[in-house]
Structures are given as C-alpha cells and as structure tokens.
C-alpha cells in the first residue's frame, strides 16, 4: 500500500465536512471519519513491514537541484505517532459529534480538525527537512483555526494569538536550524541527515544548530519558559484540547527532539540543556497545576509537567531514557485525552468547570466518574495502570544519570517531588470534583452524557488498563521499533513488566504516592502560601507586551514615515551607499586585470550629453514639460549607447519604450498642475543632499569600474554557443527570451497584462478635470486635430506597420522580436488617436484591446503547452528548415507563435493604458466596463 495515501487521504477529507455541513451530525461525523479511518487502516497494514525494518519510502522530484523533494517515509517513530494521531483523532471526531452545540458550525470545526491531522501526519512522515518545516508551520496555522473556533470569545482570540506568536517564532528558529543542517550535510533528505550525526556534532556551528532546533521544539511542546501559551489555548472547545494538547500539537516538539535524537544528542550540551529545561518544566507545571480551580486549567498545567517529564528523559545520558520517553508519550496521550474528554463531559452536563462548585458529582454521573478516576490514577502513577510503568522507568533512569556531575543526586530527588505533586493534583481532580460534599450553584443539574459520548473515554481507559497489565504484549514490539529509530546503533534490552521486585524505583514510587497524599491533605496551607504571590494572567501580560511593541513600532514609523518623499529617498540612498561602500573598503584596488578601452570623442560626447541631460532634468524639475524634454534626452542617449556598444536589440527596445513612455507622460501631465511652487532648501540640506549624491555616485562608479575590469564567468557563452543549434536562431537575445528563458518571459507578459487590465479599470471610471488654458493663461487651440498632423500620421501608419512586421519576422535571427514590434505597432496606433481623435478611430474600427491581451497570453500558453503532446517540458521549442520554389530555404520555429503572443500582449497592454488615458480628454468620457 502506497504510503502517500496516509497524509493525502486526510487532506482530501478536509473537504467532506464542508460538503456535508448541512446534513445531520451523525452523518457528518461518519463522513469526516471515513478517510482518516482508511488512512489508519493503511498504517496498520504497514506495521509488519516497519517492524521488519523495511521502511516504506515514497518520493517525488520537486526542485532536485536544491535537494528539495516531496518525500515521506515510515519508521518506528513515525509509526507510533501515526497510530496516536489517527487513532485518537477518530475518537475525538466521535466525541465532538455530541459535544458541539447545535449552533456551532460543525462542518468548519471538522474541516479544521482534519486539516490539523493532515499537518501532524506530514510532520511525522516527512523525509525532507523543508517539507517537515512546511507541515510544522501548518500545525500552527490549523491549531490557530481550532483555538479560535469560538471566535466570539475574547479569551479564544487572545489565546490563539499567543499560541501562534510563540510557536511561530519557534518555527522561524527551526527553519534557520534546518537550513544550517541541510547546508552542512549537503542535502535536505532526512535519511541522509540522520546518517550524518558525527558530521553535525563535530562542526563548529553545532551549538547554534542545537539552539535553533531546540527553540522550535521547546516552543511547540510548551517547555519552560515558553509554556504560558498552552493554558491560554484551553479557550478552545474541549475536543480540541483533548487532541491538540495530549496527542498531537504539543507532542510535535517531542517528536522533533526524538527525530533528531540520533543526530544532535550524545553531547554534554544536549544533556545539560534538554534535561535542565525538562526538569524545570516538570516541576513548574506540576506545582502550578495544584492551584488551578478550572478543570481544564489543571489538566493544561499537568500536561506541561508531563511534557517536561518526557523532555527530561530525552536529556538523560542513559541507555533506556529515550525508550522510557517514548513509552510515556503513548501513556500520556491515552490518559490525558481521556481526562480532557471527561472534563468536557462534566462541563457539558453540569455547565461549569470550576472545581470550587463541582462537588459530589459521583452521585450524579457515577459511570463517567469511574472512568475519570481510572484515568487520573494513571496520571498519578498508580500501579496496574500505564502511567505507573513509564513513571517507574523515569525513576530508574534518574538514578543512573550523571548529567549534573556531583550534584546528579538532585535529579532523582526532584523527580520524586514532581511525582508527589502529580499525585496531589490528581487527588484534587478526583476528590474535589466527584466527592467533597454537594455541588454549589451549578447552572444545571449534572447527569450522565449520551451513551456514545462516553465511548471514546471508555476505549482510552481500557487502553490504560491493558497497557498497565500487559505492557510487553501491547506496546513491547512497538517500543523496540521506535528505539531502532532513536538508536540506529542498536536497541539495548529492556523490560516493561509490571513487577521488577523490591527496588529503589519502586520505593520512589511509594514515596511519591505518600508525598502526594500528604501534600493534598495539607492543601490549605499550600493555598495560603501561594495566595501571598500576585497571580499573573499570562495572556494579558502577553497582550501588554504586544501593545508595547506596537507603540514602539508606531513611534518608529512616525519618525521615518513623515510624508517627506525627500526623507524616504535620503534614507534609501544612504542605505544603498552603506551596502556598497563597506565591501568596497576591503577592495585594495578598483582596477582589475582587463585592459581599459581607449576613450574616443563619440564616447566623451555621449557621456557629456547624458550628464547635461540628467543635471538639467533636476534643475528644471519644477517645469514639467521642459523636464520631460530633458529626461527624453537622457533616454535617447542611453539608446544610442546600447547601439554604440553593439546591443541593437536593447537599443531598439529602449527607443520604443522611450517613445511610449513620453506619450504616457504627455497624456498624464495634461491633468497635473502646470505650476509647482518651489520650496527653497536651506544651505545645509543642499550640502547634505549634494554630498550624499556625490558619495553614492562615486561608489556606483567605482563598483562599475571594478566589475568591468575583472574577468567573470558568465552564462552568456552557453547561450552564444547553443542559440543556433538549440533554439534555431542567430539572434541570441531573442532566442533567450522565447526559448531558453521562455518561462520567464511568459511570467513577464502575464504581469504586464495584469497591470494593464488594472490600470484600464482604474481609468474606466475616472473623471478628470481638463484645464482650459496653459500655465500662462493662454487658451488651448480650438483645432484639436491639425490637418498636417493628421496627414503625416495617416501616411506613416502603413510604413510603421510594415516596419513592425519586418522587425517581428526577422527577430529570431536579427535584432527585433515580438516585444519591439509590439511597441512599434502600439506607438503607430496611439499616434492615430492623438492626431485624429477617439471618435475618428472608433468609426474606422473600435478595437477591444483587452482581447489582444487575452489572445496573446492564450497563444503564448498554447505554444508552450503544445510541447506536452510530444512529452516534452512546457515551452520546449521546435524548429526546422524547409524549401519552396522561388522562396528558397527558410526556417519555421514554434517560438514564432510564442513571440506572436508577446507581440499581441504588448499591443493590448500598451494601448489599453494610452488610449484610455487619452479618452479622458474627449467629450465622451469612458464608462466602467466600456471598450477601449
């Protein structure tokens, strides 16, 4: 069975609840569960293959040059997480069918839930680092959607923002770490990375890589000091909490540490950081959980504590610590999911989660109470339940570690304290909710939930018992397979039987139980002690920090963005100067090994004309028409420079663009104020601006000189050699545009088309004021269409079209092509509009230039897609030579059809802008949606 279907089926399953949203809830739940259930069946089918060490792999090429492929593989670690993600996910889908209220959008909820399931499957199955990170971020986004499901609640919105911010920041750190790993190993393939552990550990950047990867893992798994987001995420519906915060999202960070355990561990730095963070999180979470009055709040902090426990195990330098960590991942997911579901039942059937009111519920819901008490006992580590076994393994491994050197005896002591706190808050959960008197002011009388709402809890509680009584039979082989993923050099022998005789770990478990009972019995003193400290609401503290950041950003923006275009330009040019200047300071000499060309009078004259035109443009910028004339001189000199230095294609393009641009400016300037009030600049600002311009000009000149006098390896030689044989043309520039880099050109004309259509729509509804006189008060001539201009333009039109056709047809072998020909045609047609008017042109053929754009893009696409018929890549060109009598030998190339698409698009885009801008001066104003 193909592994690709495991993440793909749930992805397709996100559509089912959106389609079945109007159907009855039972049908909706069954439809949602169908494809994930099939995916679970595929995973179960693959279990024997994974257990045998034959890991299924599936891969598709994406960007092979960057070692980026879409690839998945399933090993023991991925198998364990897939079973948890899909198995508990299906139970949550059933549970949510009864939990959600009638007014809740169940279709949207299920779609977000299955999307999150897909993201988690992608994380645990990815065999590519960048792909893993993509799914990692998708878990943050989809969990944001789930946490904000009740978006009308402010705590849901704030909690979701907090979770997304913290986990998103960790995700960025993780991306940096994964990129460093990929570049160091030379591949982003995860299996190659896992085989390169020594290479990474021995590298000088190992501490940086470790810090970045652990930042991603710690933020996602709510480790101290990043733990505060998880309790705030409890504003989500309880099915979300039972899924995200027991079996999936918070376990993603654990999975990441486990996945990179063979690569990044086995160093003192790993053991010190991971174990200390895990131990701190264990104690902080357990202590805080004891004082929470909200049921889900207690479970949230207990989750933090158990996540710290797992992290601590991954940080201990003992043989079986990693096995114990993965065992507790399974156990915690099972008992914590059942506890969250039980808490949701209590809230659903009593209307409250406040343990100060929830008293004596055993009389009202004895069946639910029994299930919850068994799950809570597992959380406390009571014998014959699964939680006892993994916690006893923790006690055993804490005795065999030497992380803290001579102070290593503190680890088992503090772990025992953490176990006692776990017993205490578990006792509080059981005693305060199900016993301890009678309920106090509950919104409704508690009662048992619907029968099938308890089924998921029953399944999970039965698993707690089965794993606790028959651990080797249920999970023994699975843990061996997981161990093979964590320890490729070999899994040490271990036993997870329920009895190992009288030993120190058993004594520690006994002391933890007694200590927990003692702590709970003295809870009044502990609550009085804790009351001395001011309680900090994490989400409001987070919101305050966000507001401070926003205020600081606002002040910075107000300083930079003050409405002065001159200031913006100053800072931009200054930044460019710094970026250019710093590297140039390290260059001993600007002159390279290439000899300088001789200076001739033509080059000097052109340079002087260019300088004079540029300076004149600045000097007369307040006189817009005159400034337009001087800037056109600059464009003309640049065109001549291209021709002088043997770049005729560029010269033709520049000249055509220059003409079209000047026409555009002339049309636009007609509507702008004709006089500009000059603000006299202070001498200091003049000196500042002149100095900055001089410095940046000197830097750019130096950089240009340094580049031109140094030999460079350019790809141009490849194009020159292969233009004729590979593209069928001798005009290298055109062959590059329509063949070698045709996809780039297709993207460029698409952008041009989008811009032209956008501008056309803006102009279609605009109403501009047309001035009646020039800047000196002289009225415009009443002769809008001079006879001489009309005659000359009409006489030039056939010649211009003939030149355009000639430039187009010869473009593959001589300077020219579709882009230049399109501009020539567009200029010739716009000249007719200017000379004869819109009405005259409309009478002789009302052209819809938007159809030119559509036809051009479609033709360019079809010429490229035609390659698929011959099983060749998109835009693969074809050419051949033919012979006809009288005509002789000639060439036909498929690139001509693509170039024709460029030609039509350029005409349509240029005239859509120019012709419609010209229409603003006519008596007939354009109407929205009207033709051009």
N, C-alpha and C positions, 0 to 999 in steps of 0.2 A: 504494500500500500504506500503510495507516494506521500512523503512527509509534508509536502507543500500544502496539502489539504487541511492540515491541523490548524495553522493560522488563517488559511483562506476561508474555510467554512464559517467560522465565527464572524469574519469580516463581512461575508455575504449575509450572514444572519442579522447584521445591524439593520438591514432593510426590512426584514419581516415584521418586527413590531411597528414600524412606521406604516406599513401597508395594512396591518391588522388592528390598528389603533381603535377603530370603531366597533370591533367585534367584542363579544363577551370576554371577561377577564380570563376565564379558564382556557378558551381557545387562544387568546393572546399569549398566555404563559406557555402553553404547549407548543405553539408555533415558534416562540422565541427559543425554547429549549431544544428544538429539533436538531438544528445544525451543530450547536455545541455538543449535543449528545453523540452525534455521528463522529465528530472530531475526537471525543473521548474514546469511542469505540476503536478508532484508528490507532490511538495511543496505546490502548490495551492490546491491540493486535501486534504492535511493535515491541511489546515488553520482552518476549523471548529473545528477539534479535538483539536488543540492547543488553540484556543480561549476559548474552554470549560474547559481548564485547565488539559486536559488528554494528557500529553506529550508523544509522541511516543518514545520508547526506543528499541534499539537493541544491543545485546551484545554477544560476542564470547569469550570463555576462551582462554587465551594465556599462561600466567605464573601465575596461581591462587595463588601459594604460596607467590608471591611478590605483589599480588593485581593488576596485570597488565592484563587487558583485552582489546580486541578490541571492543570498545563500542561507540555508538552515541546516542544522544537524541536531541529532537527539542522542545525548549520552545519559549516563545515570542521573547526573544532577538535573538536567533538563527534564528527564522523565519524572522525577519526584515532583518538581514544580508544576509540570503539565497536569499531573494527576490532581494536585491540590487546586490549581486554577480552574480546571474544568469540572472536577467533582464537586467542590464547594460552590462553584458558580452555579451549577444546576440546582443545588439545594436552595441557594439564595433566590433564584428565579421562582421556584415554587413558593417559598416563604413570602416573597414580595407580592405575590398574587393576592394574599389575604391581608397583608399589612397596609398596602396603599389604600387611601380613601377613595371614594367614588369620584370626587372632584379632581383627583390627581391625574396628570397626563401619563398614564401607564405606558403608552407607546413610546413616548420620548424617554421615559425612565429606562425601559428595557433596551432601547437602542443605545443609550449612553453606557449602560452596564455591559452590553455585549461588545461595544467598541473598546471599553477598558479591558475586557477579557482578551480581545484580539491583541491589544498593545502589550499586555503581560506575556502572552504566548510568544509574541515577536521578540521580547527581551530575552526570554529563557531559551529560545530556539535559534537565535541569530548566530551565524557563523562569520559575520563580518562586523568589525568594530563600529564603523559609521552607521551601519544598519541597526546595530544594537542601540546606538545612541538615538537614532530616529524613533524607535519604539519606546525608548526610555522617556523621551520628551512627550510622546503620545500618551503615556500613562499620566503624566502631569496634567495635560490638557483635558483628557477624558475624565480624570478624577475631579478636576475643577467643575466640569459639567454636572457630575453627580453630587458634589457637595453643595452646589448652588441650585439643586433641583427645586427646593422651596425658596425660590429667589425673593419672595416677598418678605422673608425674614432677614433682618439686618445682620444677625449673627452668622447666617449662612453665607451671605455675601462677603462679610469680613473674614470669616474663617477660610473661605475658598481663596480669597486674595492672598491671605497669609501663607496658605499651603503652596499656592502656585509660585509666590515670590521666593520662598525659601528653597523649595525643591527645584525651581527653575534656575536659581543662582547656582545650586549644586550641579545641575545639568550642564551649565556652561563650563564649570570647572572640570567636570568629567570629560566633556568634549576635548578640552585642551589636553588632558591627560591621555586620552585615547589617540589623539593625533600624534603626540610625542611617542607613544608606544609604537604606533604604526610606522612612523618615520624611522625610529630606531631599529625596528626589526626588518624594515624594508617591505612590509606587506601589512594589509589590514585584515588578512584572513585570520580568524580567531584560532584555528588549529595550529597555524604556524607560530602565532604569538605564544600559545600555551607550550609550545616546544622550545621556546627561546628564553626560558626563565633566567638562566645564568647571564645571558647577554644583557638583560634589563637590570638585574640586581647589581651587576658589576659596573654598570655605567655611572658616570659622574652625575647624571641628571636623575638617578633613581629616587632621591628624596623628594624632588619636585614632582615626579610622576606619581609617587605614592601619595603625596599630599593632595594632588588634584583628584586622583581616583577615589581616595577615602572621603574627600569633601563631597563628592557626588553620592557615595554610599551612605555617609553619615546623615546628610540632609534628608535623603529619601527614607531611611529607616529610623528617623526621629531620635538620633543619638544626641546626648548632651554635648554642646549647648544648643543644638538645633531642634530640640524636642518639642518646643512650645506650640508648633503648628498642629500636631496631631490631636490634642484635646479640643482645639478650636474647630477641627474638621468634624467633630461629633454633632455639629448642627445638621449634618446630612441625615436623611432617613436611615433608620436602623439597618435595613438590608444592605445599605452602602457601607455602614460601619462594620457589619459582620463580614463583609467581603474584602473591602479595601484594607482594613486595619487589623485583619487577623491572618488572612491567607495570601494577600496579593501585594498591594502597593508598598506597604512598609517592608514586606519581605523582598521587594526588588533590590533594596540596598543590601540586604543579607545575601541575596543571590549574587550580586556583583562582587562582594568580598569573597564569596565561595568560588565564583568562576575564576577570579584572578588569584586565588589562593596558591595554586602551583607556581605562579609567576612572581608574585610580589612578596610572598611570605618567606619564612625561614631566615629572616634577618632580625637583628636586635631592634631596629627601628620599628619594624612591623609589630613585633611582640609588645614593645613598650607602648606605642600609640594605641593600637587596637584594644589591648587588654585594659589599659587605664581608662580609655573612653567607655568601653563596655561596662567595667566595674562601676564607674561613676554613674552611668545611666541606669544600671540595675538598682543602685541604692536610691538615687533621686526619685526615680519613677515609683519604687515600692513605698518609700516614705510618703510621698505626696498622695498616692492612691488612698492611703489610710484615712485621709482627712476630707475626701471628697464626698459630698452629700448626694450628688447626682449619680445615678446608676451608671450611665454611660461615661461620666467623668472618671469614676473609679476604674471602670474597665479600660478606659483610654490610658490612664497612667500605669495600670498594671501591664498593659501592652508595651508601653515604653520600657518598663522594668524587664520584661521577658525578652524584648529585643536587645537590651543591654546584656542580658544573660547569654544570648546566642553570640553576640559580638565578643564578649569576654572569652567564650570558648574558642572562637576563631583566632583570638590573640594569644592563647596559651601555647607555649612551646612544648606540647606533649603529643604523643603519637595519636591518641584517641580523642583529643579535644575536638577536632574538626568533625569526626563522626558523631560525637555527642551533640555538637551544634546542629547538625542536620537532623538528628533524631528529634531534638527539641523544636525544630522548625515544624515538623509534622505534628508533634503533640500540641504545640501552642496553637497552630492553625485549627485543629479539631476542637479543643476545649474552648478556645476563645470565640470561635464562630458560634458555637452552641450557646455560650454565655451572652453574647450580643443578641442573638435571636430570642433568648429567654427574656432579656431586658426589654426588647421590643414588644414581646407579648405582654409583659407586665404593664408597660406604658400604654399599649393599645387597649388593654382590657380594664385598666384602672384609671387612666387619664393622667398619670403622674410618674415621674422618675425620681422624685425627692425621697430619699431613704428616711428622712425625718417624718414622713407621712405614711410611707409604705411599711406598715407593721402588721404582723399576723396574717399574711396572705396565704399561709399554708392551709388555713380553713376554707379559703375561697377557691384556690386553684392548686389542690394537692398534687396533681399529676405533673403540672409544669414545675411546681416547687421541687419535686423529687428529681426531675431532670436537671434543673439548675443546680441543685445541691451536689449531684454527682459531678457535673462539670466544674463547679467551684472547688470541690475536693481534689479534682485532678490538677487544677491551677495551684492549689496549695501544696501538692506533692504528697497526697495521701497514698499509702501502699495499695496495690492491686489496681491502680489506675495509671494511665500512660504518663502523666506528668511526673509521677514519683520516679519512674525509671530514668528519664533524661536528667532530672534534677540530681539524682544519686550519682549519675555519671559526671555531672558538674562537680559535685563534692569530691569525687575520686580524683578527677583531673586537677582540681585546685591544689591537691596535696602533693602532686608530682611536678609542679612547675617551679621555675627559678627565675621568673621574669623580673622580680624586684630584688634579686640578689639576696643579701642577708635579711631583707625585710619581706621576703616572699611568704613568711608565715602569716602576714596580714591578709593575703588573698583568701585562704580558706576561712579565716575568721570573719571577714567582711561578707563573704558569700553566705556563710551561715546566718549572719544578721539579715541579709537580704531574703533568705529563705524564711526566717521568722516573720519578717514584715509581710511576705506573701501569705503566710498562714493567717496573720492578723487581718489583712484586708479581705481575705476570702471568708473568714469567720464573720466579719462585719457584713459582708454581702448576704450571707446565709441568714444570720441571726436577726439583723435589723429589718430585713425585708419579709421574711417568712414567719418570724416569731416576734418576740419583744412587744407583746400587747396587741392592741387593736389599731386598725387604720385610722388616720386623723385627717378629716376634711378632704377626702378624695372626691374628685369631680363625678365619679360614678362608682357603682358597686362592682368590685372585681369579680371576675368569673373566668372559667376556662375558655381558651380560644377555640376557633373552629378546628375540627379534627385534623385536617391536612396541614394546618399551620404549624402543628407540633411535629409533623413527620420529619422535617429536616433536623430538628433538635434531637429527636429520638435516634435518627441514624448516626449523628455525630456522637451522642452519648454512648451508644452501643460500641462505636469505634474506640472511645476512651477505655471502655471495659475490655474489649477484645485485645487491643494493643497492650494494655496493662497486664493482662493474664497470659496472653500468648504472643509475646513480642517477637520472638525469633520466627515464628510461623507467619506472622502478619507482615512485618517490615524488615526482617533479618536480611533477606536477599537484596531487597531494595537498598538498604544501607550499604551493603557491600558494593553494589553498582555505583552508588553515589561516592563512596570512598575511592573507587577507581578513578573517578573524575578529579577528585581533590588531591589524590596522591598517586600519580602515574607510576611512581617507582615501586609501588606495591602497598596493599592494604594490610595493616597488621591484624592479627587475630583479635577478636573481641567477642564478648558475650553480653547479651542484654536480658539475661534471665531475671526472674523476679526475686531470686534469692542467691546471694553471694556469701552467705554466712554472716556471723557477727564480725563487723569490721568498723574502721573509723568512719567511712562514708555513711554507714547505717547509723552510727552514733550521731553524726552531724545532722542527719535527717530527723532523728529523735529529738535532738536539742532544738532544731528549727521549729518542730511542732510544739514543743513545750514553751519555747520562747514566744511563739506567735500567740498561743493561748494566754500567756502572761501579759503580753502587750495589749491584747484585746481586753483583758479583764481590767487593765489599768488605763483604758482609753480616755477616761475623763481627765486624768492628769495630763495625758498627752495632748488632748484637745485644748486644755487650759494653757499648756506651754506653747502650743502652736498659735493660739489666739494672740499672743504677745507680738507677733510679727504681722505687719501690714500685708494683706493679700494683694498681689499684683495681677491684674487681668491682662493676660498676655496679648490678647487681640487688640485691646485699647492701647497698650504700650506700643504694639506694632503700628497701629494706625497713627499714633502720635509721631513716631519716627518717620513714617511715610510723609506726614504733613510737614514735618521739619525739612525733609528732603525737598518736598515740592516748593516750600517757601524759599529755600536756598537756590533752587533751580530758577525760580521766578525772578529773584533778585539778579542772578547772573544773566538771565535772558534780557531783563530790562536794561542792564548795563551794556550788553552787546547789541541788542535789537532795539535801538532808539529811533528808528526811522531815518537814519542818515545813510544814504547809499554810499557816500564817500567813506564813512567809517567802515562799512562792510568791505568795500574794496581795499581799504588800507589794511585791515586785518588779514584779508585773503592774500594780498600780495606779500605782506610781511611773512606770513606762514610759508608761502612758496619760497621766499628768499632764504628763510632758515633751513628749509628742507634741501634746497640746492646748495647753500653755502657751506653747511657743516661737512658734507662729503668732499667738496672741492678743496677744503682746507688741508685734507690729507693727501691731495694730489701734488706731488713735487713739482711737476711742470705740466702746463696745459698742452704743450706741443707733443704730438706723438711721432711715430716713425714715418708716416706718409708725408711725402714732399708736398709743399704748398704749390698751388697753381699760380701762374703769372696773372697779375692784375692787368686788365685792359680797360680802355676808355669806355666801352659799352657797359661793362660791369659797374664802373665807377659812376657813370651817368645814371644807370638804373637805380643804384643804391641811393644816390643823392635825391633822385626824384621820389623814391619811396620814403626817405626821411622827411623831405619837404612836405609831401602829402600827409604823412602822419602828424607832423607838428602842426600843419595848417588845420587839420581836422580838429585838433584840440583847441587851437586858438580861435576858430570861428564856430565852435560847437553851439554857441547861442544863436547863430543864424543857420537855421536848419537846412534850408535849401542849398546854401553855399557849402555847408558841412557835408551834405550828400554828394556834391560835386567833388570835393576833395577826397572823400573816402572812396569814391569810384575810381579816382586816380590811383589810389593805393591798390585796389583790386586789379586794375588794368596792368599795373607794373608787375604784380605777382604773376598774372597770367603770362606776361612776356618773359618773366624769369623762368617759369616752367618750360616755355618753348626754347629759351636760350640754353637751358641745361638738359635738353633732349628728353623732355617729358611732354610730348604733344597731347597725349590723352588728358593729362592733368590740365594742360593749358586750355584745351577746348572746354573741359568741364568747368574750370574756373571762370572762363569768359561767359559761358552760358548762364551759370549760376549768378554771375555778377549782373548781367542784364536783367534776369528775372528778379533779383533782389532789389535793384534800383527801381524797377517798376513798382514793386511792392511798397517800397519806401515812399515813392511819389504819391501813390494812392492813399497811403496811411497819413502822410504829412498834411494832406489837404484838410483833414479833420482835426489836426492838432493845433494848439495855439501858435500863431505865427511869430509872436514875440516872446522872448524869455527874459525875465528880469534877472539880471546878474547880481549875485551876492558877492561883494568884494571880500576876498580872503585876506586874512591877516598875514603879514610877512612871515611869521613863524610857521604857519600852516603851509605857505608856499615853499619855504625852505624844506620843511619836513617831507612834503609830497615829492618835490623835485629830487631830494636826496634819496628817498626810497625808490623812485623810478630809476634813478641812475644806478643804484646798487643792484637792483634786480636785473636791469638791462645788462649790466656788466657780468653778472652771474650767468644769465642765459647765454650771452655771447661767449663766455669762457667755456661753458658746457658744450655749446655747439662746436666751437673750435676743437675742443678736446676729442669729441666724438668723430669729427670729420677727418682728423689727422691720425686716427688709430684704426688698424685693420679689425674688422668684425666678421664673425661667421654669420652669414645671412642665409635665410631660406630662399632668397631670390635666385640663387644659382640652380636650385632644384626646379623652380618654375621655368627658368630660361631653357633648361635642357629638355624638359618634358612638355612644354607648351604645344609643340607641333605634334609629337608622337602620342601624347596622352590626351590632348584636347583638340587637336586638329586645326590649330590656328597659330599664326605667327605673331599676332598682337598679344604679347604676354599679359598685359593689363586686362584686356577683355577676357582672355581665357581664365585668368584667376577669378574674375567676377562672375562668370557664367558657368564655370566648370569646377575648378579646384576648390573655390570657396563659395560655390553657388548657394549653399545653405545660409551663409552669412548675408548674401545679397537678398535672398528671399525674405529673411528677417528684416532687413533694412527697408525694403519696399513695403512690407507689411506695416512697419512703424510709420512710414511716410503716409500710407493710406489712412491709418487710424488718426494721425494728426490732421490730415486734410479734411476728413469727414467731421472731426470735432470742430475745426475752425469754421467749416461750412455751416454747421448747425448753430454756432455762435453768431455768425453773420446773418443767418437767415431771419432771425427775429430782431435784429438790432435796428435802432432808429437813431441816426446821427444827425447832428446839426451841421448843415452845409453853409460855410461862410459866404457872404455875398460880395466881398471885396478882399483885396490883398492887404498886406500889413501896413501899407501907406494910405489905405482908404480908397484906392482905385478900384472901380467895379470890374468884375470879370467880363471878358469879351462875350458878347451875345452869340458869336459864331462858335458854337461848341465843337463843330466838326469842320475845320478848314478844308477847302477843296483840295489844296495841294497835298495836305497830309493824307486825305482820303485816296487820291490818285496814286501817290507813291506807295502807300501801304497795300493797295489792291494789286499794284504791279509787282511788288516784292513778294506777295504771298505765294504764287506758284513757284517762284525761284527758291524761296525759303523751304517750301515743302519738298522740292526736288533735292535741295541740299540735305535736308533731313533724311530723306530716303537713301541718298547716297552714303551719308555717314553711318546710317543703320546697317546697310547691306555690306559695307566693307569693314565693319567694326571688328570682325573676328580675325582679320589678317592685317589691318592697317588702323591707324588711330581713328577712333569712333566708337560706336556701340549704341545700345538702346537708351542709356541714360542721357547721353549728349544729344542724340537725335530727338528724344522726347522733349528736352528743354528747348531745342531749336523750334520744334513744331509749336510748343506752348507759347513761346515768345511771338512767333508769327501770328498766331490766332489772337493773342491778347492785344497785339498791335491793331488788329481789325476792330476789336472792342473799343480801343481808345480813339481810333480815327473815325469810326463810323457810328459808334453808339450801340447800346444793347438792343434797342428796337430793330435797328437795321440788321444786326446779326441774327436776331430771332426770326425775322422774316425769311432769312436765307438758310435756315436750319437751326432749330433750337436744340442744341446738343446737351444731353444729360451727362455731365462729366463724372457723376458718381458711377455710372455704368462702365465708363472707361476704367475706373479703379477696380471695380468688381471683376470685369473681364480680364484685366491684366493680372490680378492675383490668381484668378482661376486658371488662366493659361499657364502661368509660371508653375503653379502647383501640379497641373496635369502633365506638363512636360517633365517634371521630376518624378511624379507617381508612375508615369509610364515605364520607368525602369523596373518597377516591381513585376511587371508582366514577364520580364526576362530574368526574374530572380536576381536582380542587381540592386544595390543600395539606392536610396532616394537621391534623385538628381544626378545619377550616373549618366554621362553624356555619350552620344553615339555620333560618329561621322564617317563619311566615305566619299570617294571620288567617282564621278560619272562623266560620260562623254555624250554630247549631242552634236549632230551635224550643224555647221555654221557657228554654233556656240563654242564648241570645243570642250576641253576638260574643265569641269567645275566641281566644287565641293558642296555637300549638303551636311549640315550638323544639327542635331537635336537642340543644341544650345541656342540656335536661332529662335526657336519657339519660346524658350525661356527669356531671351533678350527682347522678344516682341512683348512678352508680359511686362518686362521692366519698362519698355517704351510706353505702353498704354497706361500703366500706373503713374508714371511721371507726368504724362499729359493730363490725366484726370486729376491728380493731386494738385498740380500747379495751377490749372485753370479753375478748379473748384475754389481755390483761395483768391486768385487775382480777379477772375471775372465777377465773383460775388462781392468782393470788396469794391470793385468798380461800379456795381449796381447801386451802391449806396448814394451815388451822386445823381442818379436818374430820377425822373418824376415817378416812375413805377418802382416803388420800394419792394424788395423781396418779401415773400410771405413764408412763415415757417413751413418747412417741408416742400417748398417750391423748387422747381428745377432751375438749374443754372444755365 
